[in-house]
Amino acid sequence: MAKKEVFRVVTRASDGSLKIRDFHSAEMIYRTHTQVGIDDSSTDLDLRGMPIFKGLIGPIPEGKNIARYESHDVFEVMTKEWASAIPRRRRRLKPGEVSSEVNPED
């Protein structure tokens, strides 16, 4: 398993837009945030031992090598959007029927 190499901090700018900053070490985040602990319970083993910062939610896995941290308001909005998203319904094929859809996940 690869360790997370990029620390992504997502906050809200004064105009309401998302502000995304990528850091290549946690040392840069220490300049603006205080570490209050370390993650010791993540199901993603690559996140265990990573710092927890005051005022940020995370670490959250994002891709193979990105650990994401979000401000509380960004986390709340993103979670509400994720929870309210309506999943696309799939239709089961009848025996002998061929699908005309191309599944982008395959």
N, C-alpha and C positions, 0 to 999 in steps of 0.2 A: 504494500500500500504506500502510496506517495503522500508525503506530508503536504499540507497546504502551504503554498508559496506566496500567494497574494492575499492581502487583507483588504476587503472592500467595505468601506463605510458609507452607508446611505442615510442621508439626512434630508430635511426639507429646507429649501432656500427661503429667503424673505418674501419672494413673490409666489411661493406655494409650489414651485417646481421641485423635482427631485434633484438632489445634489449628490453625485457619486464620486468618491475619491478612492483610488487604488494605491495601496502601499505595499512595498516589497519586503517589509519587516514590521514587526509590532513596535519596534523602537520609535518609529515616526508617530504612531498613534499616542504613545506616552506623552508627547509634547502637548496634546490637547485633551487627553482623557486620563483618568486615574484608574489603575488596575485595582479591582476589589476582590479578585480570586482567580481560580483556574477552573476550567471545565473538567469535571471528573465523571460525568454521567452521560455523555453523548452516545447515541447509538452508532454514530459515525466515529470509528476508532481514531481516525486522523485528527479529529477535533479535540480528543482528550488531551489535557495538559495545556491547551491554548488559553490565553488570558481572557478574563471577563472584565469589561470596563464599566465604570459607573456611568449611567445615562444611556447605555447602549444595550440592545437585545442581541445576544449572540454568544458564541459563534454559531452561524448557520451554514451548512454546506451549500455551496453553489458551484457546480461543476467539479472537475477532478482536483483542481489545485487552488480553489478560491474559498476563503472563509469570509462570510458576510456578517457584518454588524449593522444593525438598524437602530435609528432613534425610536423612542416609544411611539410617537405619532405615525411614523412611516410604517412601523410594524403593525399598528392597529388598522390602518387603511389597507395595507396589502393583505392582511389576514381577512378582512371583511370582503375585499374583492375576490379573493381566492375561494372563500366559503360560499359566496353568492353566485359564482360562475356555474352556469348550467352545463352539465356534461352533454356531449353530443350522443344522441341515442343511436345504438347500432341495431340493425335489423338482421335477424338470423336468416340464413339462407335455407331454402327448402332443399331436400335431397335432390341432387342433379342440377340445381341452379348454379349459374356462374356469376360471380360478382363483377360488376362493371366499374366499381370504385377502385381507385388506387389508394392504398393505405400508406400515408407518408411515414408511419412509424416502422414499416417493414423495410 
